[in-house]
Amino acid sequence: MNWEQLLSLKRFGDTQKRERALQDETRLGFEVDFDRIIFSSAFRSLQDKTQVIPLSKTDFVHTRLTHSLEVSVVGRTLGRKVGKAILERNPVLQEKGYTFNDFGAIVAAASLMHDIGNPPFGHSGEKAIGEYFKTGKGLQYKSSLTDKEYQDLIDFEGNANGFKIVTESNAGVTGGLRLSYATLGAFMKYPKESLPKKPTKHIVDKKYGFFQSEKEAFLDVVNDLGLLSKESEGISYYRHPLAYLVEAADDICYTIIDFEDGINLGLIEEDYALEYMIKLVKDTIDSKKYHSLQHTKDRVSYLRALAIGVLINEAVSIFLENEDAILNGTFDKSLLDKCKYEAQINDIINLSISKIYKSKEVVEKEVSGYKIINDLLHVFVTALNNTYEGTESNYDKLVLELLPTSYKQEKDSLYDRIMLICNYIAGLSDGYAIRLHKKLTGSIV
């Protein structure tokens, strides 16, 4: 892979190449990506989607929206630091007009939308959709779908749904948000289809990145960027190098900031927790300043800022040391899996799993989320299919009236109809999913 091709400014619908040197310096193409994501309805819905604590009553716990904004900030810094070094190594890029801010803008935009396809109720929402088709009433559709279409459903993936959201043509607009291919490439952490599932231990095979409905759009993007195809069964490619930085930004934020939420909520004892964070920043901490802070929140904030800075520098260093391997596809792990702080990071993650992610408050609300998503899927999928088959009831007609106009589309394919409803359910905020469920079950009128 080569950097000039990887930094493509092309967008869906473009008929000719966009030259970096001809860009308006007051609003660069990659910065337009960030703006379009910010103003999208899919991004706005993240303000009421779970990051750690579902439906939290406190005002300082992170939602998917605040998490995404923070990941974007970290991603911008990672991109700029890496970009500065890449430009020094590749002077021709500077001659073409590229700057280190381009790298920062690409990673920031891709980081901003990294969770844009996630369903309500956190990662349990993905599992709930998958299990409806794997073991629930949705199993009845298996025989009418191809293996890959069915796998898309039983392993419903937020990353693939995100790619659908930002690329799907709608209401006469070709290519969804019409983002640059460079940003789309950086967004795709798992550039493969759902089957075969985890064929290797390479990081790109951990999950999948596009549904069968977006296969043509995916191939258009990867071919334009010159991503390397993997020699394996099915459609599978090695990552855009900047996807490693998007992943690192997310890893840094959820490791440190989810932990911070757990401390502030009292789910993790302060003294015990701060000891874990101090181990991570022991080489940069100002002990006098730290001990002068009187409140838990201030101490945690200080350590969080130091920890993020330490991990940013570590991720940049690992990326630049392994640039050739990343460009040729042989770098097979995440950046933080290769860092010298791996043990400290794992200690923090394991403590977060036991004290936060598996806390009674979280588990109780995830159980409710399973039931809500299962019921919503069944009602809407059944209504849409009954209508297509001409067996709809008056109830089915009323249910479909609840769909937004953009989802009232003719879909001849069963797979496309099911995916339409999955995309609708996944786009709901936690709060709206609960209110809609109450309406459909007659709890409120």
N, C-alpha and C positions, 0 to 999 in steps of 0.2 A: 504494500500500500504506500502511496506517496501523499505528502501533506497538501500539496496544491489541489489535488483532486478531492481529498478528504474535507477541504474547507469550501466545498461547493455552495454557492449562493443561489443555485437553481431552486425554483419552487414549482409545484404542480401547475401545469398549464403554460409554463415558459416555453417559448419556441426557439430561443437563442440563449447562449451562455451569458451570465452576468459577470462582468469584470470587477474585481475588487477595487482597482484603481479609479473606476468611474463612479464609485459610490458617493452619495451625499454625506459628507463628514459630520453633518449635524444630526443625522439619524441613520446610522449604518444598518445594512440589511439584517445582520444578526441581532441588532438591538430591536428591530421591528418584531422579530420573533417573540421576544420577551413581552413586548407591549400587547401583541395579539393574544398571548396566553393569559395575561393579567385581565384583559377585558372579556374573556370567554365565560359563558355561563357555567361550563364544566369546572372551571377553576374556582368560580365563586362558591359552588356547592361544597367545596372542601372546608368552608368555614364551620360547617356543622357535620363533619365526618370525624370519626374517632381516630386519634393517633395512639394513645395509650389507654386512657380511662374513658370508656363510653359514657356519653351523656353526663359528664362531670358537672357538678353544681358550683364548683369553684371557678374563679376568673383567671387563674394563672396557669392552668393545665393546657398543654398544647393540643390543638386540633390539627387535622391534616393541612389546613391552610397555613397556620403559623409554622408548622414543621417544614412545609414546602418552601416558604419564604426564607427560613433559616438555612435550609439545604442550598438554596440558590445563592445566598450570600457566601457560604463556604465554597460552593462550586466556582463562583466568580474568582475568588482568590486563588484557588487551585489552578484554574485555567490561565490566569494572568501569569502566575509564577512559572508554570510549565511553558506557556507561550513565549515568554521572554527568552528562555533557554533554547527553545526550538528555532526561533528566529535567528539567534546567534549561530546555530548549527546549520541553518539553511538560508543564507543571505538572499537567495533568489526569491524567497517569499516576501522579503522586505521590498525588493525591487518591484514585485507585483502589487505592492500597496498594503500588504497585511501588517497588522500591529499586534502586540501582545493583548490588547483589549479585545481583539476579535476572538481569541481563544477564550478569554474570560466571558464574553457575551454568549458564545455558543454553550459553554458549560453551565452558565447561569440560567439560560433559557431551558435547556434540557433538564436541569435540576429542578427548576420551578414546576415543570409539568410531570415530574417522575412518578407522582401518585395520582395523576388526573383520572386514571381509569379505575381506581380502587372503589369497590362497592361500599355501602354503609356498613358500620359495625366492624371496621378493621379487617384484618386478614381472615377472621372467621366468616366474613361476608363472602369472600371468594369460595371458601370451603362449603358454605351453605348452598351456594348456587350449584357447585359441582356435585354435591351429594343428592340434590333433588333429582338430577339426571342419572346418577350412578345407582342409588339405592331407593330413591323416592318414586313418586308417581311419574316423574319424567322419564323413567326407564322404558316406558312404553314406546318411546320414539326411537330407540336404538336401532331397530331393524330397518328403519326408513332413512337412516343416515349413513354416510361413508365412515370408515374407521377414523379418519382425521377429523371429520366434522363432529363426531361423537366425542372424540378426545378433547376437542376444544371446549365442549360443554362440561364434561366430568372433571376436567382440570381447569375450570374457568380461571383465567389469568388476568390480573389487573394491568400488567404491562402490555399484553396484547389488546386489551380493551382501551388502554390509553392510546395506542397506535391507531386504533379504529376511530376514536374520537377526533384526533387531530388531523386525520387524513381523509375521512369519509366525506364524499361529496354530498351536499344537501342543499335543497332550495335553490338550485341553479349555480351554487358556488362549487367550483371544481377544486378538489384537494383539501377540503375541510378548512383549517386555519391558514393554509398555504404558507407553511413554515419552510425555512431553507432546509435543503437536504442535509447540510452539515449538522444542524440542530436535531433533525430527525435521526440521523445516524448516531449522534451522541446519546440520544434518548434510548436507543435500542440496546439494552444490556444483554438480551438473549435473542440474537438474530437467527431464529430457527422456528420451524413449525412444531406443532404439538407432538407429532410422531416422527421418528422414534423417541420415546421418553427417556431422557438421561442416558444417551448411548455411551458417553464417556464421562470422565471426572473433570473435564475441562470446564471452567467457570461458565462458558457460554451455553453449556448443555444443562445447567442447573434448572432452568425453566424454559419457557418459550415466549416469543415476542410478537406473534401476529396470528390472527384467526385466518381460516381459509377464505373468508369473505374479503380480506385485505391482501391476498397473496400477490395480486398484480401490482398493487401500490408498493408493497414491500420490495418486490424484485426491481421495480423502477428505481427506487431509492438506492438499494445496494449496488446496482449496476452503475449508476451515475457516480457514486462515491468510490467505486473500485474496491469494495470490500472483498476479501479473499473467501472463496467458497471452500467449505470443508469437504474433504473426500469422505462422504458418509451417505447413508441412505436418507432420502428426503431432502428438503430444502434447508440448508444450514450454512451459516457464514461465521467467520471470525469477526470480532467486534471492531467498530470504529474506535480508535485509540482513546478518544476523549470520553467514551462511555465508561472507561475505568475511573476517570475523575468524577463523573456523576455518581457512580457507585460509591466511591470513597467519601464524597460529600454526604451522602445519605448515611453511610456506615458511621461516620464521625458523629453526625447529629443524633441519630437514634441511640447510639451507644452512650453518649454523654448526656444528652438533654432528656431522654426518657428517664435516665438514672436520676437526674436533677428533679424531675417531676415526682419520682417516687420518694425522694427525700423530703421535698416540700409538702407532700401529702401525708407524711408520717408512716408510709408503708415500709420504709427502710430506716433503721435507727441512725441518727446523725453521726455519732462518733464512729460507728462501724463503717458507714458509707464513705465518710470523708477520708478515712484511712485508705480505702481503695483508690480514691482519686489522687491522693497525695503520692501514692506509689507511681502513678502515671506521670506526675509533673515534678518529681523530686529534684530534677536537674535545673528547673527554671523558677521554682517557687521562692518568693521573698518571705521568709519565715516571720520577720518582724512585722511586715504589712499584714500577713495572714492572721497573726495572733492579735492584731489590733482591731480586727473586725469582730463586733459584738453579737451580731445576729446570724442565725443559721443561713438565712437567705443570702446574706452578703458573702458569707464564707463559701457557700456553694457556687455563687455566681463568679467569684474570683477564681476558684479552682476550675470551673467550667471553661472560662475564657482561656486560661492557661492550657488546659487539656486540648481544646480545639486547635490552638496555635501549634502545640507540639505535634499533633497528628497531621495537621496540614503540611508542615515542613517534612514530616516523615513520608507522607504519601507522594509529595513532589519529588523527593529524593529517590524513592523507589521507582517511580515512573521514568525519570530521566536516566537512571542506571540501566533500565530494562527497555529503553525505547525501541531498539532493534527487534527484540523478542515480541514486543507488543505489535509492532508494524508487520511482522511476518506470522503472527498468530500463535506463537509457541509459548507465550506468557499465559499460563493456565489457571491462575488464582486471582483473587481480588488483591488490591494493593495492600490493604491492612492485614491480609493473611500472610504477607511477606515481611511485615514490619517488626522491629525489635521490641515493640510493646505488645506483641500478640498475647502473651500470658496475662498482662494486666487488663487488656481489653476483654479477654475471655472471662476473667474473674468478674468484671463489671456486668457483662452480659448475663452470665449464669446467675448472679445475684438478682438482676432485673427480672429474669424469667421466674425465679422462685418467689420473689417478694411482690412483683408488680403484675406481670403478665398472667400469673396464676393466682392472683389475689381473689378473694371471694367476690369483691365488687365487680371486677372485670369479668370473671367467669359467669356470674349471674346474668349480666347484661348481654354477654355473647350468646348464652342459651336463649334468651328472649329474641335476639337478633336472628338466630337460626330459624325459629318458628315464624317470625315475621316475613323473612325473605322467602321461605318455603311456601307460605300461603299466598304471597303476592305473585310469585312465579306461576303457581298453579292456576290461579284465577285468570291472569292475563293471557298466559299461553293457551289455556283451554278456550277462552273466549275468542281469541284470534283464529285458532285453528277451526273452531266450530263455524265461525263466520265464513272462512275460506271454503269449507266443505258444505256450506248451505244448511247446517243443522243448528244454527245459533238460536239461543233463547232470548227473550226480552232482557233477561239479566245480563247475558253476554253483550248485547248491544249497549246497555247502560254502562257496563264496565269499560268498554272500548271508548266511550265518550270521555272517559277520564284521562285518556292518553293525550299528551300534547300534540298539536297539529303536526309537528315534525316527525312523529312516530306513526302517523296514520298514512302508511304507505302500502301499496299493493306489493305483496311478496309471494310469488308463485312457489318458491322453494321452501320446504318445511324448515330447513336449516336457517334460511334467511329470516323466516318469521320468528323462530325461537330466538335467534341472535338479536333481533330487533327488541324483543321483550327483555332479554338479559341485559342489553345495553341500557334500556330504560330503567330497570330496577337498579342496576349498578350506579346509575347517575343520581339516584335519590340521596338526599342527605339523611342522616340518622333520624332527625326529628320528623321530617316529612314522611319517611317510611313508616314510622310509628303512627302518625296521624292517618295516613292512607289505609293502613291495616285496620285501624279502628273503624273507619268508614265502611270498609268492605265486609267486616265481621259484624256490623250492626251495633258496635259499642257506642258510637256517636252518630248523630245525623246532622 
